[in-house]
Amino acid sequence: MFIKFDDLDMLEFFENEPISIGEEGEAKFIYSMKDSYQFSMTLTVDTYAKKIDISVRYSDNTIFAGEFDNVLEIRKSEDVLLVEVEGKKRLVLKKYSCLGVVIENM
């Protein structure tokens, strides 16, 4: 299996192209964004391993970092990205009013 996501949704949310990492065809990507308040978010997606890494930083300080396995799907809903994780957990990546990650138990 692999993580299901729409490239256009990711492009629209992060407002830039991803960086492809690893060997060609491995489907590993880094998405990132910065806001005008010195916050930044980085999302690394390993599509075939069904794994993501997320970090949110303020200036040079990490305020959130997490690694999540068994990711099933990433989809855009209005102005957030919803990350569905196997085992009744969902992550909400938001960029308004400031960059952040909310972890929800389903």
PyMOL commands that place a pseudoatom at each C-alpha (Angstrom):
pseudoatom trace, name=CA, resn=MET, resi=1, chain=A, elem=C, hetatm=0, pos=[0.000, 0.000, 0.000]
pseudoatom trace, name=CA, resn=PHE, resi=2, chain=A, elem=C, hetatm=0, pos=[0.899, 3.672, -0.010]
pseudoatom trace, name=CA, resn=ILE, resi=3, chain=A, elem=C, hetatm=0, pos=[-0.314, 7.028, 1.295]
pseudoatom trace, name=CA, resn=LYS, resi=4, chain=A, elem=C, hetatm=0, pos=[-3.165, 8.416, -0.813]
pseudoatom trace, name=CA, resn=PHE, resi=5, chain=A, elem=C, hetatm=0, pos=[-2.919, 12.136, -1.507]
pseudoatom trace, name=CA, resn=ASP, resi=6, chain=A, elem=C, hetatm=0, pos=[-3.599, 14.600, -4.297]
pseudoatom trace, name=CA, resn=ASP, resi=7, chain=A, elem=C, hetatm=0, pos=[-0.548, 16.476, -5.582]
pseudoatom trace, name=CA, resn=LEU, resi=8, chain=A, elem=C, hetatm=0, pos=[-2.678, 19.547, -6.344]
pseudoatom trace, name=CA, resn=ASP, resi=9, chain=A, elem=C, hetatm=0, pos=[-4.061, 19.661, -2.781]
pseudoatom trace, name=CA, resn=MET, resi=10, chain=A, elem=C, hetatm=0, pos=[-0.518, 19.545, -1.397]
pseudoatom trace, name=CA, resn=LEU, resi=11, chain=A, elem=C, hetatm=0, pos=[0.631, 22.236, -3.819]
pseudoatom trace, name=CA, resn=GLU, resi=12, chain=A, elem=C, hetatm=0, pos=[-2.327, 24.451, -2.921]
pseudoatom trace, name=CA, resn=PHE, resi=13, chain=A, elem=C, hetatm=0, pos=[-1.779, 24.052, 0.838]
pseudoatom trace, name=CA, resn=PHE, resi=14, chain=A, elem=C, hetatm=0, pos=[2.005, 24.536, 0.847]
pseudoatom trace, name=CA, resn=GLU, resi=15, chain=A, elem=C, hetatm=0, pos=[1.944, 27.020, -2.046]
pseudoatom trace, name=CA, resn=ASN, resi=16, chain=A, elem=C, hetatm=0, pos=[5.142, 25.613, -3.571]
pseudoatom trace, name=CA, resn=GLU, resi=17, chain=A, elem=C, hetatm=0, pos=[6.511, 22.508, -5.254]
pseudoatom trace, name=CA, resn=PRO, resi=18, chain=A, elem=C, hetatm=0, pos=[7.871, 19.673, -3.101]
pseudoatom trace, name=CA, resn=ILE, resi=19, chain=A, elem=C, hetatm=0, pos=[11.496, 18.613, -3.060]
pseudoatom trace, name=CA, resn=SER, resi=20, chain=A, elem=C, hetatm=0, pos=[11.946, 15.018, -4.174]
pseudoatom trace, name=CA, resn=ILE, resi=21, chain=A, elem=C, hetatm=0, pos=[14.437, 13.110, -1.999]
pseudoatom trace, name=CA, resn=GLY, resi=22, chain=A, elem=C, hetatm=0, pos=[15.998, 9.663, -2.195]
pseudoatom trace, name=CA, resn=GLU, resi=23, chain=A, elem=C, hetatm=0, pos=[16.350, 7.561, -5.292]
pseudoatom trace, name=CA, resn=GLU, resi=24, chain=A, elem=C, hetatm=0, pos=[14.200, 8.243, -8.337]
pseudoatom trace, name=CA, resn=GLY, resi=25, chain=A, elem=C, hetatm=0, pos=[10.872, 6.458, -8.038]
pseudoatom trace, name=CA, resn=GLU, resi=26, chain=A, elem=C, hetatm=0, pos=[10.962, 6.122, -4.228]
pseudoatom trace, name=CA, resn=ALA, resi=27, chain=A, elem=C, hetatm=0, pos=[8.157, 8.704, -3.853]
pseudoatom trace, name=CA, resn=LYS, resi=28, chain=A, elem=C, hetatm=0, pos=[9.709, 10.604, -0.947]
pseudoatom trace, name=CA, resn=PHE, resi=29, chain=A, elem=C, hetatm=0, pos=[8.958, 14.321, -0.761]
pseudoatom trace, name=CA, resn=ILE, resi=30, chain=A, elem=C, hetatm=0, pos=[9.598, 17.329, 1.446]
pseudoatom trace, name=CA, resn=TYR, resi=31, chain=A, elem=C, hetatm=0, pos=[6.929, 20.027, 1.587]
pseudoatom trace, name=CA, resn=SER, resi=32, chain=A, elem=C, hetatm=0, pos=[7.592, 23.254, 3.468]
pseudoatom trace, name=CA, resn=MET, resi=33, chain=A, elem=C, hetatm=0, pos=[6.218, 26.708, 4.128]
pseudoatom trace, name=CA, resn=LYS, resi=34, chain=A, elem=C, hetatm=0, pos=[7.056, 29.833, 6.108]
pseudoatom trace, name=CA, resn=ASP, resi=35, chain=A, elem=C, hetatm=0, pos=[4.798, 32.598, 7.285]
pseudoatom trace, name=CA, resn=SER, resi=36, chain=A, elem=C, hetatm=0, pos=[5.491, 36.259, 7.965]
pseudoatom trace, name=CA, resn=TYR, resi=37, chain=A, elem=C, hetatm=0, pos=[5.725, 35.653, 11.747]
pseudoatom trace, name=CA, resn=GLN, resi=38, chain=A, elem=C, hetatm=0, pos=[8.884, 33.461, 11.609]
pseudoatom trace, name=CA, resn=PHE, resi=39, chain=A, elem=C, hetatm=0, pos=[6.926, 30.187, 11.849]
pseudoatom trace, name=CA, resn=SER, resi=40, chain=A, elem=C, hetatm=0, pos=[7.765, 27.374, 9.442]
pseudoatom trace, name=CA, resn=MET, resi=41, chain=A, elem=C, hetatm=0, pos=[6.356, 23.911, 8.824]
pseudoatom trace, name=CA, resn=THR, resi=42, chain=A, elem=C, hetatm=0, pos=[8.086, 20.984, 7.147]
pseudoatom trace, name=CA, resn=LEU, resi=43, chain=A, elem=C, hetatm=0, pos=[6.307, 17.797, 6.116]
pseudoatom trace, name=CA, resn=THR, resi=44, chain=A, elem=C, hetatm=0, pos=[8.322, 14.831, 4.857]
pseudoatom trace, name=CA, resn=VAL, resi=45, chain=A, elem=C, hetatm=0, pos=[6.240, 12.155, 3.130]
pseudoatom trace, name=CA, resn=ASP, resi=46, chain=A, elem=C, hetatm=0, pos=[7.512, 8.637, 2.455]
pseudoatom trace, name=CA, resn=THR, resi=47, chain=A, elem=C, hetatm=0, pos=[4.642, 7.432, 0.286]
pseudoatom trace, name=CA, resn=TYR, resi=48, chain=A, elem=C, hetatm=0, pos=[5.438, 3.713, 0.067]
pseudoatom trace, name=CA, resn=ALA, resi=49, chain=A, elem=C, hetatm=0, pos=[6.544, 3.328, 3.703]
pseudoatom trace, name=CA, resn=LYS, resi=50, chain=A, elem=C, hetatm=0, pos=[3.300, 5.091, 4.768]
pseudoatom trace, name=CA, resn=LYS, resi=51, chain=A, elem=C, hetatm=0, pos=[5.301, 7.384, 7.044]
pseudoatom trace, name=CA, resn=ILE, resi=52, chain=A, elem=C, hetatm=0, pos=[5.465, 11.148, 7.595]
pseudoatom trace, name=CA, resn=ASP, resi=53, chain=A, elem=C, hetatm=0, pos=[7.600, 13.498, 9.675]
pseudoatom trace, name=CA, resn=ILE, resi=54, chain=A, elem=C, hetatm=0, pos=[6.278, 16.911, 10.689]
pseudoatom trace, name=CA, resn=SER, resi=55, chain=A, elem=C, hetatm=0, pos=[8.073, 19.796, 12.331]
pseudoatom trace, name=CA, resn=VAL, resi=56, chain=A, elem=C, hetatm=0, pos=[6.884, 23.254, 13.236]
pseudoatom trace, name=CA, resn=ARG, resi=57, chain=A, elem=C, hetatm=0, pos=[9.504, 25.839, 14.118]
pseudoatom trace, name=CA, resn=TYR, resi=58, chain=A, elem=C, hetatm=0, pos=[9.481, 29.370, 15.400]
pseudoatom trace, name=CA, resn=SER, resi=59, chain=A, elem=C, hetatm=0, pos=[12.606, 31.248, 14.356]
pseudoatom trace, name=CA, resn=ASP, resi=60, chain=A, elem=C, hetatm=0, pos=[15.367, 28.702, 15.133]
pseudoatom trace, name=CA, resn=ASN, resi=61, chain=A, elem=C, hetatm=0, pos=[13.420, 26.767, 17.776]
pseudoatom trace, name=CA, resn=THR, resi=62, chain=A, elem=C, hetatm=0, pos=[11.449, 23.567, 17.183]
pseudoatom trace, name=CA, resn=ILE, resi=63, chain=A, elem=C, hetatm=0, pos=[8.062, 23.810, 18.888]
pseudoatom trace, name=CA, resn=PHE, resi=64, chain=A, elem=C, hetatm=0, pos=[6.629, 20.544, 17.534]
pseudoatom trace, name=CA, resn=ALA, resi=65, chain=A, elem=C, hetatm=0, pos=[8.179, 17.494, 15.917]
pseudoatom trace, name=CA, resn=GLY, resi=66, chain=A, elem=C, hetatm=0, pos=[6.543, 14.163, 15.262]
pseudoatom trace, name=CA, resn=GLU, resi=67, chain=A, elem=C, hetatm=0, pos=[6.988, 11.004, 13.258]
pseudoatom trace, name=CA, resn=PHE, resi=68, chain=A, elem=C, hetatm=0, pos=[3.863, 9.087, 12.304]
pseudoatom trace, name=CA, resn=ASP, resi=69, chain=A, elem=C, hetatm=0, pos=[3.654, 5.591, 10.810]
pseudoatom trace, name=CA, resn=ASN, resi=70, chain=A, elem=C, hetatm=0, pos=[0.773, 3.825, 9.091]
pseudoatom trace, name=CA, resn=VAL, resi=71, chain=A, elem=C, hetatm=0, pos=[-0.524, 6.966, 7.399]
pseudoatom trace, name=CA, resn=LEU, resi=72, chain=A, elem=C, hetatm=0, pos=[-3.449, 6.108, 5.151]
pseudoatom trace, name=CA, resn=GLU, resi=73, chain=A, elem=C, hetatm=0, pos=[-4.392, 9.387, 3.489]
pseudoatom trace, name=CA, resn=ILE, resi=74, chain=A, elem=C, hetatm=0, pos=[-3.630, 13.115, 3.326]
pseudoatom trace, name=CA, resn=ARG, resi=75, chain=A, elem=C, hetatm=0, pos=[-6.428, 15.326, 2.034]
pseudoatom trace, name=CA, resn=LYS, resi=76, chain=A, elem=C, hetatm=0, pos=[-7.233, 19.012, 1.967]
pseudoatom trace, name=CA, resn=SER, resi=77, chain=A, elem=C, hetatm=0, pos=[-10.410, 20.255, 3.603]
pseudoatom trace, name=CA, resn=GLU, resi=78, chain=A, elem=C, hetatm=0, pos=[-10.987, 23.985, 3.208]
pseudoatom trace, name=CA, resn=ASP, resi=79, chain=A, elem=C, hetatm=0, pos=[-7.803, 25.586, 4.590]
pseudoatom trace, name=CA, resn=VAL, resi=80, chain=A, elem=C, hetatm=0, pos=[-6.365, 22.581, 6.513]
pseudoatom trace, name=CA, resn=LEU, resi=81, chain=A, elem=C, hetatm=0, pos=[-4.721, 19.283, 5.627]
pseudoatom trace, name=CA, resn=LEU, resi=82, chain=A, elem=C, hetatm=0, pos=[-6.195, 16.195, 7.271]
pseudoatom trace, name=CA, resn=VAL, resi=83, chain=A, elem=C, hetatm=0, pos=[-3.797, 13.311, 7.835]
pseudoatom trace, name=CA, resn=GLU, resi=84, chain=A, elem=C, hetatm=0, pos=[-5.556, 10.021, 8.529]
pseudoatom trace, name=CA, resn=VAL, resi=85, chain=A, elem=C, hetatm=0, pos=[-3.439, 7.622, 10.594]
pseudoatom trace, name=CA, resn=GLU, resi=86, chain=A, elem=C, hetatm=0, pos=[-4.358, 3.969, 11.087]
pseudoatom trace, name=CA, resn=GLY, resi=87, chain=A, elem=C, hetatm=0, pos=[-5.583, 3.369, 14.622]
pseudoatom trace, name=CA, resn=LYS, resi=88, chain=A, elem=C, hetatm=0, pos=[-8.214, 6.086, 15.030]
pseudoatom trace, name=CA, resn=LYS, resi=89, chain=A, elem=C, hetatm=0, pos=[-5.909, 9.096, 14.997]
pseudoatom trace, name=CA, resn=ARG, resi=90, chain=A, elem=C, hetatm=0, pos=[-6.064, 12.162, 12.776]
pseudoatom trace, name=CA, resn=LEU, resi=91, chain=A, elem=C, hetatm=0, pos=[-3.679, 15.083, 12.401]
pseudoatom trace, name=CA, resn=VAL, resi=92, chain=A, elem=C, hetatm=0, pos=[-4.896, 18.510, 11.358]
pseudoatom trace, name=CA, resn=LEU, resi=93, chain=A, elem=C, hetatm=0, pos=[-2.228, 20.692, 9.754]
pseudoatom trace, name=CA, resn=LYS, resi=94, chain=A, elem=C, hetatm=0, pos=[-3.257, 24.317, 9.770]
pseudoatom trace, name=CA, resn=LYS, resi=95, chain=A, elem=C, hetatm=0, pos=[-1.747, 27.497, 8.476]
pseudoatom trace, name=CA, resn=TYR, resi=96, chain=A, elem=C, hetatm=0, pos=[-4.239, 30.123, 9.717]
pseudoatom trace, name=CA, resn=SER, resi=97, chain=A, elem=C, hetatm=0, pos=[-4.128, 31.976, 12.129]
pseudoatom trace, name=CA, resn=CYS, resi=98, chain=A, elem=C, hetatm=0, pos=[-0.668, 30.503, 12.641]
pseudoatom trace, name=CA, resn=LEU, resi=99, chain=A, elem=C, hetatm=0, pos=[1.065, 27.325, 11.518]
pseudoatom trace, name=CA, resn=GLY, resi=100, chain=A, elem=C, hetatm=0, pos=[0.307, 24.347, 13.732]
pseudoatom trace, name=CA, resn=VAL, resi=101, chain=A, elem=C, hetatm=0, pos=[-0.572, 20.692, 14.145]
pseudoatom trace, name=CA, resn=VAL, resi=102, chain=A, elem=C, hetatm=0, pos=[-3.553, 19.354, 16.094]
pseudoatom trace, name=CA, resn=ILE, resi=103, chain=A, elem=C, hetatm=0, pos=[-3.658, 15.657, 17.026]
pseudoatom trace, name=CA, resn=GLU, resi=104, chain=A, elem=C, hetatm=0, pos=[-7.192, 14.270, 17.315]
pseudoatom trace, name=CA, resn=ASN, resi=105, chain=A, elem=C, hetatm=0, pos=[-8.239, 10.875, 18.620]
pseudoatom trace, name=CA, resn=MET, resi=106, chain=A, elem=C, hetatm=0, pos=[-11.211, 9.505, 16.724]
for i in range(1, 106): cmd.bond("trace and resi %d" % i, "trace and resi %d" % (i + 1))
show_as sticks, trace
zoom trace
